[in-house]
Amino acid sequence: MVCETNVFKVIANYEIRLTQNLRDAGFKYKVLLNTLDLELSREELSYVPADICIDEKLPLLKIKALIQHKNPRYIIGEIGRVSNYPTELIESYISKDFQPDKSILYCNKVLNTYRTTSMGQPRTGGNSVAIHVHVFYVDVWKKYIGYLESFDFSYALFITTDSENKAAEIRALLPKNGNFESEVLEVIVVENRGRDILPWIAIYAKLSNYDLVLHAHTKRSPTAADWVGASWQQDIFDTMLEQAEKIIASFQENRDLGIVIPDIPRFWRYVAPVRRESEAPFIGMMNDLWGRMQCDKRVDFENASAFIMPYGTMFWYRPNALKKIAALVLAAAEVPVEPLPERSVLHALERLMVYIAWDAGFDYKIAPPKEIASGFVDGIVHNR
């Protein structure tokens, strides 16, 4: 059976023909909206614009009408305002069917930061929590300690590093009076290869014993000015660490939530915005990894305007959402030694995290920055 792809032929051969067949059988029909009275283009006749459907109080609205609207978020909100239709069903459908860089245009993917921080007892709602930090720069690890000691929930702590000397330093700088489970505390020495990603994959099985996991590392940008890495690092701390309780609460409330990532750091948003042409060289590697991990959903990286990704590769996740990464076998030759080039398989994996969770049937959320910039800032920066 060959599926018809021309929408106008589908209308002519099936929709109109069905009506004609019913009339020929003696049935009568009425219309809720007579489109002959409207000035619509041939394309619009195939779906009827969303604002007309709402104004005329039609009980049906084609998904295409929502997709074609220039302000779909307004339309979804309006449906909620003028009817009792559960608009979360619309967002759920779109989130499952549209790849992440498409669904974000129609769905609210920003974490609710206006919630209260108290999660009740037990603090994690029965979810076990693990935190993995890959420590290359011990001085940056010291910044983690204050956050870890302030967490108001229990967690298991796993630290990877690249030398026994660093491991000894780290053991002397562990959180004190924190809530980590002392019987589950490991400092693991690994090869200095693959930045934070290969060490994380190496202990993925251990982390999978927990319901929720934070993957983090001691971010620094050695090839850029000191303030670049420091600002990027602080933006991620403000989201992934300072908002940890809110993130855990969101996982508790939404079983479909598979990964929470930080919003784009200010440096990449305002100082050096990522351009599509600079992302294009990663697409070949992303497609290759997608196939090797045997991901099931069809994805179109070539036409993505931007990739939804955890800048700096730090994020919260459910192990089931990213388990295909754990099965990925990377040959030593695929992972360059330090200093890492600007484009590598590790950078491609960074861009795939949210998509892999989506392929596994999970949704994603973005933790907003501590300082939410006004939209005027975006306008000023983009028009310089």
TORKOL-4160 file (C-alpha; in steps of 0.2 Angstrom, whole numbers, padded with zeros to 4 digits, m for minus):
384
<pt num="1" X="0000" Y="0000" Z="0000"/>
<pt num="2" X="0007" Y="0017" Z="m0005"/>
<pt num="3" X="0003" Y="0032" Z="0006"/>
<pt num="4" X="m0002" Y="0048" Z="m0002"/>
<pt num="5" X="0009" Y="0062" Z="0002"/>
<pt num="6" X="0000" Y="0076" Z="m0007"/>
<pt num="7" X="m0012" Y="0084" Z="0005"/>
<pt num="8" X="m0024" Y="0091" Z="m0008"/>
<pt num="9" X="m0025" Y="0073" Z="m0016"/>
<pt num="10" X="m0029" Y="0066" Z="0001"/>
<pt num="11" X="m0043" Y="0079" Z="0003"/>
<pt num="12" X="m0050" Y="0076" Z="m0015"/>
<pt num="13" X="m0049" Y="0057" Z="m0014"/>
<pt num="14" X="m0054" Y="0053" Z="0003"/>
<pt num="15" X="m0062" Y="0068" Z="0013"/>
<pt num="16" X="m0073" Y="0074" Z="m0001"/>
<pt num="17" X="m0076" Y="0057" Z="m0009"/>
<pt num="18" X="m0082" Y="0051" Z="0008"/>
<pt num="19" X="m0094" Y="0065" Z="0009"/>
<pt num="20" X="m0100" Y="0061" Z="m0009"/>
<pt num="21" X="m0102" Y="0043" Z="m0005"/>
<pt num="22" X="m0113" Y="0047" Z="0010"/>
<pt num="23" X="m0123" Y="0059" Z="0000"/>
<pt num="24" X="m0125" Y="0045" Z="m0013"/>
<pt num="25" X="m0131" Y="0033" Z="0000"/>
<pt num="26" X="m0145" Y="0045" Z="0005"/>
<pt num="27" X="m0137" Y="0054" Z="0020"/>
<pt num="28" X="m0138" Y="0073" Z="0022"/>
<pt num="29" X="m0124" Y="0084" Z="0030"/>
<pt num="30" X="m0122" Y="0101" Z="0038"/>
<pt num="31" X="m0106" Y="0111" Z="0041"/>
<pt num="32" X="m0100" Y="0120" Z="0056"/>
<pt num="33" X="m0091" Y="0133" Z="0046"/>
<pt num="34" X="m0095" Y="0137" Z="0028"/>
<pt num="35" X="m0078" Y="0141" Z="0021"/>
<pt num="36" X="m0085" Y="0148" Z="0005"/>
<pt num="37" X="m0089" Y="0163" Z="0015"/>
<pt num="38" X="m0071" Y="0166" Z="0019"/>
<pt num="39" X="m0057" Y="0173" Z="0010"/>
<pt num="40" X="m0044" Y="0158" Z="0012"/>
<pt num="41" X="m0030" Y="0153" Z="0002"/>
<pt num="42" X="m0030" Y="0135" Z="m0006"/>
<pt num="43" X="m0017" Y="0130" Z="0008"/>
<pt num="44" X="m0028" Y="0137" Z="0022"/>
<pt num="45" X="m0043" Y="0128" Z="0015"/>
<pt num="46" X="m0035" Y="0112" Z="0020"/>
<pt num="47" X="m0034" Y="0116" Z="0038"/>
<pt num="48" X="m0044" Y="0132" Z="0042"/>
<pt num="49" X="m0033" Y="0145" Z="0052"/>
<pt num="50" X="m0032" Y="0142" Z="0071"/>
<pt num="51" X="m0039" Y="0160" Z="0076"/>
<pt num="52" X="m0054" Y="0157" Z="0065"/>
<pt num="53" X="m0057" Y="0140" Z="0073"/>
<pt num="54" X="m0057" Y="0148" Z="0090"/>
<pt num="55" X="m0067" Y="0164" Z="0085"/>
<pt num="56" X="m0080" Y="0153" Z="0077"/>
<pt num="57" X="m0080" Y="0141" Z="0093"/>
<pt num="58" X="m0077" Y="0126" Z="0082"/>
<pt num="59" X="m0074" Y="0110" Z="0092"/>
<pt num="60" X="m0060" Y="0103" Z="0081"/>
<pt num="61" X="m0044" Y="0111" Z="0077"/>
<pt num="62" X="m0031" Y="0103" Z="0065"/>
<pt num="63" X="m0013" Y="0101" Z="0072"/>
<pt num="64" X="m0008" Y="0109" Z="0055"/>
<pt num="65" X="m0018" Y="0125" Z="0060"/>
<pt num="66" X="m0007" Y="0126" Z="0076"/>
<pt num="67" X="0009" Y="0123" Z="0067"/>
<pt num="68" X="0006" Y="0136" Z="0053"/>
<pt num="69" X="0001" Y="0149" Z="0065"/>
<pt num="70" X="0015" Y="0163" Z="0068"/>
<pt num="71" X="0011" Y="0163" Z="0087"/>
<pt num="72" X="0007" Y="0145" Z="0092"/>
<pt num="73" X="0010" Y="0148" Z="0110"/>
<pt num="74" X="m0004" Y="0161" Z="0110"/>
<pt num="75" X="m0016" Y="0149" Z="0102"/>
<pt num="76" X="m0013" Y="0135" Z="0114"/>
<pt num="77" X="m0015" Y="0148" Z="0128"/>
<pt num="78" X="m0031" Y="0154" Z="0120"/>
<pt num="79" X="m0038" Y="0136" Z="0119"/>
<pt num="80" X="m0036" Y="0135" Z="0138"/>
<pt num="81" X="m0044" Y="0152" Z="0141"/>
<pt num="82" X="m0060" Y="0149" Z="0131"/>
<pt num="83" X="m0063" Y="0131" Z="0134"/>
<pt num="84" X="m0060" Y="0117" Z="0147"/>
<pt num="85" X="m0049" Y="0107" Z="0135"/>
<pt num="86" X="m0034" Y="0101" Z="0144"/>
<pt num="87" X="m0020" Y="0109" Z="0134"/>
<pt num="88" X="m0007" Y="0098" Z="0142"/>
<pt num="89" X="m0013" Y="0085" Z="0130"/>
<pt num="90" X="m0008" Y="0096" Z="0115"/>
<pt num="91" X="0009" Y="0099" Z="0122"/>
<pt num="92" X="0011" Y="0080" Z="0127"/>
<pt num="93" X="0007" Y="0075" Z="0109"/>
<pt num="94" X="0019" Y="0088" Z="0101"/>
<pt num="95" X="0033" Y="0084" Z="0113"/>
<pt num="96" X="0032" Y="0066" Z="0109"/>
<pt num="97" X="0030" Y="0068" Z="0090"/>
<pt num="98" X="0041" Y="0083" Z="0086"/>
<pt num="99" X="0060" Y="0083" Z="0089"/>
<pt num="100" X="0066" Y="0094" Z="0103"/>
<pt num="101" X="0071" Y="0109" Z="0093"/>
<pt num="102" X="0054" Y="0109" Z="0085"/>
<pt num="103" X="0043" Y="0106" Z="0100"/>
<pt num="104" X="0051" Y="0120" Z="0110"/>
<pt num="105" X="0042" Y="0132" Z="0098"/>
<pt num="106" X="0025" Y="0126" Z="0103"/>
<pt num="107" X="0027" Y="0120" Z="0121"/>
<pt num="108" X="0033" Y="0128" Z="0137"/>
<pt num="109" X="0050" Y="0119" Z="0141"/>
<pt num="110" X="0055" Y="0131" Z="0155"/>
<pt num="111" X="0056" Y="0124" Z="0172"/>
<pt num="112" X="0044" Y="0132" Z="0185"/>
<pt num="113" X="0055" Y="0141" Z="0196"/>
<pt num="114" X="0041" Y="0150" Z="0206"/>
<pt num="115" X="0037" Y="0134" Z="0216"/>
<pt num="116" X="0041" Y="0133" Z="0234"/>
<pt num="117" X="0058" Y="0124" Z="0238"/>
<pt num="118" X="0051" Y="0113" Z="0252"/>
<pt num="119" X="0049" Y="0095" Z="0245"/>
<pt num="120" X="0042" Y="0088" Z="0261"/>
<pt num="121" X="0047" Y="0071" Z="0269"/>
<pt num="122" X="0056" Y="0062" Z="0262"/>
<pt num="123" X="0065" Y="0076" Z="0253"/>
<pt num="124" X="0066" Y="0067" Z="0237"/>
<pt num="125" X="0049" Y="0060" Z="0237"/>
<pt num="126" X="0056" Y="0042" Z="0238"/>
<pt num="127" X="0068" Y="0045" Z="0223"/>
<pt num="128" X="0086" Y="0040" Z="0226"/>
<pt num="129" X="0098" Y="0053" Z="0220"/>
<pt num="130" X="0116" Y="0051" Z="0214"/>
<pt num="131" X="0128" Y="0065" Z="0210"/>
<pt num="132" X="0143" Y="0062" Z="0198"/>
<pt num="133" X="0156" Y="0076" Z="0197"/>
<pt num="134" X="0171" Y="0073" Z="0186"/>
<pt num="135" X="0185" Y="0083" Z="0194"/>
<pt num="136" X="0200" Y="0088" Z="0183"/>
<pt num="137" X="0202" Y="0105" Z="0191"/>
<pt num="138" X="0203" Y="0103" Z="0210"/>
<pt num="139" X="0202" Y="0122" Z="0213"/>
<pt num="140" X="0185" Y="0122" Z="0204"/>
<pt num="141" X="0179" Y="0106" Z="0215"/>
<pt num="142" X="0181" Y="0117" Z="0230"/>
<pt num="143" X="0167" Y="0128" Z="0223"/>
<pt num="144" X="0155" Y="0113" Z="0223"/>
<pt num="145" X="0158" Y="0109" Z="0242"/>
<pt num="146" X="0147" Y="0124" Z="0248"/>
<pt num="147" X="0133" Y="0119" Z="0236"/>
<pt num="148" X="0134" Y="0100" Z="0241"/>
<pt num="149" X="0134" Y="0105" Z="0259"/>
<pt num="150" X="0118" Y="0115" Z="0257"/>
<pt num="151" X="0108" Y="0102" Z="0249"/>
<pt num="152" X="0092" Y="0098" Z="0259"/>
<pt num="153" X="0091" Y="0080" Z="0252"/>
<pt num="154" X="0101" Y="0064" Z="0253"/>
<pt num="155" X="0112" Y="0059" Z="0239"/>
<pt num="156" X="0126" Y="0047" Z="0234"/>
<pt num="157" X="0142" Y="0055" Z="0228"/>
<pt num="158" X="0153" Y="0048" Z="0215"/>
<pt num="159" X="0168" Y="0058" Z="0209"/>
<pt num="160" X="0180" Y="0053" Z="0195"/>
<pt num="161" X="0197" Y="0061" Z="0192"/>
<pt num="162" X="0213" Y="0057" Z="0182"/>
<pt num="163" X="0226" Y="0054" Z="0195"/>
<pt num="164" X="0229" Y="0047" Z="0212"/>
<pt num="165" X="0237" Y="0063" Z="0218"/>
<pt num="166" X="0221" Y="0072" Z="0214"/>
<pt num="167" X="0210" Y="0059" Z="0222"/>
<pt num="168" X="0220" Y="0061" Z="0238"/>
<pt num="169" X="0217" Y="0080" Z="0237"/>
<pt num="170" X="0198" Y="0077" Z="0234"/>
<pt num="171" X="0196" Y="0065" Z="0248"/>
<pt num="172" X="0203" Y="0079" Z="0259"/>
<pt num="173" X="0190" Y="0091" Z="0252"/>
<pt num="174" X="0174" Y="0081" Z="0254"/>
<pt num="175" X="0158" Y="0090" Z="0259"/>
<pt num="176" X="0156" Y="0090" Z="0278"/>
<pt num="177" X="0140" Y="0089" Z="0287"/>
<pt num="178" X="0131" Y="0087" Z="0271"/>
<pt num="179" X="0118" Y="0074" Z="0267"/>
<pt num="180" X="0127" Y="0062" Z="0256"/>
<pt num="181" X="0126" Y="0044" Z="0261"/>
<pt num="182" X="0143" Y="0041" Z="0268"/>
<pt num="183" X="0142" Y="0022" Z="0263"/>
<pt num="184" X="0140" Y="0027" Z="0245"/>
<pt num="185" X="0154" Y="0038" Z="0242"/>
<pt num="186" X="0167" Y="0034" Z="0229"/>
<pt num="187" X="0182" Y="0043" Z="0222"/>
<pt num="188" X="0187" Y="0034" Z="0206"/>
<pt num="189" X="0203" Y="0037" Z="0196"/>
<pt num="190" X="0201" Y="0035" Z="0177"/>
<pt num="191" X="0211" Y="0039" Z="0161"/>
<pt num="192" X="0213" Y="0057" Z="0156"/>
<pt num="193" X="0203" Y="0054" Z="0140"/>
<pt num="194" X="0186" Y="0059" Z="0135"/>
<pt num="195" X="0184" Y="0074" Z="0146"/>
<pt num="196" X="0169" Y="0071" Z="0158"/>
<pt num="197" X="0160" Y="0060" Z="0146"/>
<pt num="198" X="0170" Y="0044" Z="0145"/>
<pt num="199" X="0172" Y="0044" Z="0164"/>
<pt num="200" X="0153" Y="0046" Z="0166"/>
<pt num="201" X="0149" Y="0032" Z="0153"/>
<pt num="202" X="0162" Y="0021" Z="0163"/>
<pt num="203" X="0152" Y="0022" Z="0179"/>
<pt num="204" X="0135" Y="0023" Z="0171"/>
<pt num="205" X="0130" Y="0006" Z="0177"/>
<pt num="206" X="0133" Y="0012" Z="0195"/>
<pt num="207" X="0123" Y="0028" Z="0193"/>
<pt num="208" X="0109" Y="0018" Z="0185"/>
<pt num="209" X="0105" Y="0011" Z="0203"/>
<pt num="210" X="0098" Y="0028" Z="0207"/>
<pt num="211" X="0081" Y="0036" Z="0201"/>
<pt num="212" X="0089" Y="0053" Z="0197"/>
<pt num="213" X="0107" Y="0058" Z="0193"/>
<pt num="214" X="0116" Y="0075" Z="0192"/>
<pt num="215" X="0131" Y="0074" Z="0180"/>
<pt num="216" X="0143" Y="0088" Z="0182"/>
<pt num="217" X="0161" Y="0092" Z="0181"/>
<pt num="218" X="0174" Y="0106" Z="0184"/>
<pt num="219" X="0171" Y="0117" Z="0169"/>
<pt num="220" X="0185" Y="0128" Z="0163"/>
<pt num="221" X="0189" Y="0135" Z="0146"/>
<pt num="222" X="0208" Y="0135" Z="0145"/>
<pt num="223" X="0209" Y="0142" Z="0127"/>
<pt num="224" X="0199" Y="0158" Z="0132"/>
<pt num="225" X="0200" Y="0172" Z="0144"/>
<pt num="226" X="0198" Y="0167" Z="0162"/>
<pt num="227" X="0181" Y="0176" Z="0164"/>
<pt num="228" X="0174" Y="0166" Z="0149"/>
<pt num="229" X="0175" Y="0150" Z="0158"/>
<pt num="230" X="0171" Y="0157" Z="0175"/>
<pt num="231" X="0155" Y="0166" Z="0169"/>
<pt num="232" X="0149" Y="0150" Z="0160"/>
<pt num="233" X="0153" Y="0140" Z="0175"/>
<pt num="234" X="0143" Y="0151" Z="0187"/>
<pt num="235" X="0128" Y="0151" Z="0175"/>
<pt num="236" X="0128" Y="0132" Z="0176"/>
<pt num="237" X="0130" Y="0132" Z="0195"/>
<pt num="238" X="0115" Y="0144" Z="0196"/>
<pt num="239" X="0104" Y="0132" Z="0187"/>
<pt num="240" X="0110" Y="0114" Z="0190"/>
<pt num="241" X="0116" Y="0116" Z="0208"/>
<pt num="242" X="0106" Y="0131" Z="0216"/>
<pt num="243" X="0090" Y="0125" Z="0208"/>
<pt num="244" X="0093" Y="0107" Z="0213"/>
<pt num="245" X="0078" Y="0105" Z="0224"/>
<pt num="246" X="0066" Y="0112" Z="0211"/>
<pt num="247" X="0073" Y="0101" Z="0198"/>
<pt num="248" X="0070" Y="0085" Z="0209"/>
<pt num="249" X="0052" Y="0091" Z="0213"/>
<pt num="250" X="0049" Y="0093" Z="0194"/>
<pt num="251" X="0055" Y="0075" Z="0191"/>
<pt num="252" X="0043" Y="0069" Z="0205"/>
<pt num="253" X="0028" Y="0078" Z="0198"/>
<pt num="254" X="0031" Y="0073" Z="0180"/>
<pt num="255" X="0036" Y="0054" Z="0176"/>
<pt num="256" X="0038" Y="0058" Z="0158"/>
<pt num="257" X="0052" Y="0071" Z="0162"/>
<pt num="258" X="0069" Y="0063" Z="0157"/>
<pt num="259" X="0082" Y="0077" Z="0157"/>
<pt num="260" X="0084" Y="0094" Z="0164"/>
<pt num="261" X="0097" Y="0105" Z="0156"/>
<pt num="262" X="0103" Y="0123" Z="0160"/>
<pt num="263" X="0098" Y="0137" Z="0149"/>
<pt num="264" X="0111" Y="0144" Z="0137"/>
<pt num="265" X="0125" Y="0153" Z="0147"/>
<pt num="266" X="0125" Y="0172" Z="0144"/>
<pt num="267" X="0142" Y="0171" Z="0135"/>
<pt num="268" X="0134" Y="0160" Z="0121"/>
<pt num="269" X="0118" Y="0170" Z="0121"/>
<pt num="270" X="0125" Y="0188" Z="0121"/>
<pt num="271" X="0144" Y="0188" Z="0118"/>
<pt num="272" X="0146" Y="0174" Z="0105"/>
<pt num="273" X="0129" Y="0168" Z="0099"/>
<pt num="274" X="0130" Y="0150" Z="0091"/>
<pt num="275" X="0127" Y="0151" Z="0072"/>
<pt num="276" X="0119" Y="0137" Z="0062"/>
<pt num="277" X="0134" Y="0136" Z="0051"/>
<pt num="278" X="0146" Y="0133" Z="0065"/>
<pt num="279" X="0135" Y="0119" Z="0071"/>
<pt num="280" X="0134" Y="0110" Z="0054"/>
<pt num="281" X="0150" Y="0101" Z="0055"/>
<pt num="282" X="0143" Y="0091" Z="0069"/>
<pt num="283" X="0128" Y="0084" Z="0060"/>
<pt num="284" X="0138" Y="0070" Z="0051"/>
<pt num="285" X="0144" Y="0063" Z="0068"/>
<pt num="286" X="0127" Y="0065" Z="0076"/>
<pt num="287" X="0119" Y="0055" Z="0062"/>
<pt num="288" X="0132" Y="0042" Z="0064"/>
<pt num="289" X="0130" Y="0041" Z="0083"/>
<pt num="290" X="0111" Y="0041" Z="0081"/>
<pt num="291" X="0112" Y="0025" Z="0070"/>
<pt num="292" X="0125" Y="0016" Z="0081"/>
<pt num="293" X="0115" Y="0019" Z="0097"/>
<pt num="294" X="0100" Y="0011" Z="0087"/>
<pt num="295" X="0089" Y="0026" Z="0091"/>
<pt num="296" X="0071" Y="0023" Z="0084"/>
<pt num="297" X="0064" Y="0040" Z="0080"/>
<pt num="298" X="0066" Y="0049" Z="0064"/>
<pt num="299" X="0076" Y="0064" Z="0067"/>
<pt num="300" X="0082" Y="0078" Z="0055"/>
<pt num="301" X="0097" Y="0087" Z="0061"/>
<pt num="302" X="0101" Y="0094" Z="0044"/>
<pt num="303" X="0086" Y="0106" Z="0045"/>
<pt num="304" X="0087" Y="0110" Z="0064"/>
<pt num="305" X="0089" Y="0129" Z="0066"/>
<pt num="306" X="0098" Y="0126" Z="0083"/>
<pt num="307" X="0101" Y="0111" Z="0094"/>
<pt num="308" X="0093" Y="0109" Z="0111"/>
<pt num="309" X="0108" Y="0104" Z="0122"/>
<pt num="310" X="0116" Y="0105" Z="0139"/>
<pt num="311" X="0130" Y="0118" Z="0136"/>
<pt num="312" X="0145" Y="0112" Z="0146"/>
<pt num="313" X="0137" Y="0094" Z="0147"/>
<pt num="314" X="0130" Y="0096" Z="0164"/>
<pt num="315" X="0112" Y="0090" Z="0167"/>
<pt num="316" X="0100" Y="0081" Z="0178"/>
<pt num="317" X="0092" Y="0065" Z="0171"/>
<pt num="318" X="0084" Y="0048" Z="0174"/>
<pt num="319" X="0096" Y="0034" Z="0169"/>
<pt num="320" X="0082" Y="0026" Z="0158"/>
<pt num="321" X="0081" Y="0041" Z="0148"/>
<pt num="322" X="0100" Y="0040" Z="0142"/>
<pt num="323" X="0103" Y="0022" Z="0143"/>
<pt num="324" X="0107" Y="0020" Z="0125"/>
<pt num="325" X="0123" Y="0030" Z="0128"/>
<pt num="326" X="0129" Y="0018" Z="0141"/>
<pt num="327" X="0129" Y="0004" Z="0127"/>
<pt num="328" X="0139" Y="0015" Z="0115"/>
<pt num="329" X="0156" Y="0008" Z="0112"/>
<pt num="330" X="0169" Y="0022" Z="0107"/>
<pt num="331" X="0185" Y="0016" Z="0099"/>
<pt num="332" X="0201" Y="0024" Z="0107"/>
<pt num="333" X="0204" Y="0032" Z="0090"/>
<pt num="334" X="0187" Y="0041" Z="0090"/>
<pt num="335" X="0191" Y="0051" Z="0106"/>
<pt num="336" X="0206" Y="0063" Z="0103"/>
<pt num="337" X="0219" Y="0066" Z="0117"/>
<pt num="338" X="0221" Y="0083" Z="0125"/>
<pt num="339" X="0221" Y="0096" Z="0119"/>
<pt num="340" X="0204" Y="0093" Z="0112"/>
<pt num="341" X="0200" Y="0100" Z="0095"/>
<pt num="342" X="0185" Y="0111" Z="0093"/>
<pt num="343" X="0175" Y="0097" Z="0085"/>
<pt num="344" X="0175" Y="0079" Z="0091"/>
<pt num="345" X="0163" Y="0065" Z="0095"/>
<pt num="346" X="0162" Y="0072" Z="0113"/>
<pt num="347" X="0155" Y="0088" Z="0106"/>
<pt num="348" X="0143" Y="0078" Z="0095"/>
<pt num="349" X="0137" Y="0068" Z="0111"/>
<pt num="350" X="0134" Y="0084" Z="0120"/>
<pt num="351" X="0122" Y="0090" Z="0106"/>
<pt num="352" X="0113" Y="0073" Z="0107"/>
<pt num="353" X="0108" Y="0071" Z="0125"/>
<pt num="354" X="0091" Y="0079" Z="0124"/>
<pt num="355" X="0087" Y="0070" Z="0108"/>
<pt num="356" X="0092" Y="0053" Z="0115"/>
<pt num="357" X="0080" Y="0056" Z="0130"/>
<pt num="358" X="0066" Y="0061" Z="0118"/>
<pt num="359" X="0070" Y="0045" Z="0108"/>
<pt num="360" X="0067" Y="0035" Z="0124"/>
<pt num="361" X="0050" Y="0043" Z="0126"/>
<pt num="362" X="0055" Y="0056" Z="0139"/>
<pt num="363" X="0052" Y="0075" Z="0139"/>
<pt num="364" X="0064" Y="0088" Z="0144"/>
<pt num="365" X="0064" Y="0105" Z="0153"/>
<pt num="366" X="0076" Y="0120" Z="0154"/>
<pt num="367" X="0082" Y="0127" Z="0170"/>
<pt num="368" X="0081" Y="0146" Z="0168"/>
<pt num="369" X="0096" Y="0157" Z="0173"/>
<pt num="370" X="0096" Y="0165" Z="0190"/>
<pt num="371" X="0095" Y="0182" Z="0182"/>
<pt num="372" X="0082" Y="0182" Z="0169"/>
<pt num="373" X="0086" Y="0195" Z="0156"/>
<pt num="374" X="0073" Y="0206" Z="0149"/>
<pt num="375" X="0068" Y="0203" Z="0131"/>
<pt num="376" X="0074" Y="0221" Z="0127"/>
<pt num="377" X="0092" Y="0214" Z="0130"/>
<pt num="378" X="0089" Y="0202" Z="0116"/>
<pt num="379" X="0083" Y="0215" Z="0104"/>
<pt num="380" X="0098" Y="0227" Z="0109"/>
<pt num="381" X="0111" Y="0213" Z="0107"/>
<pt num="382" X="0104" Y="0207" Z="0090"/>
<pt num="383" X="0102" Y="0224" Z="0083"/>
<pt num="384" X="0120" Y="0230" Z="0087"/>
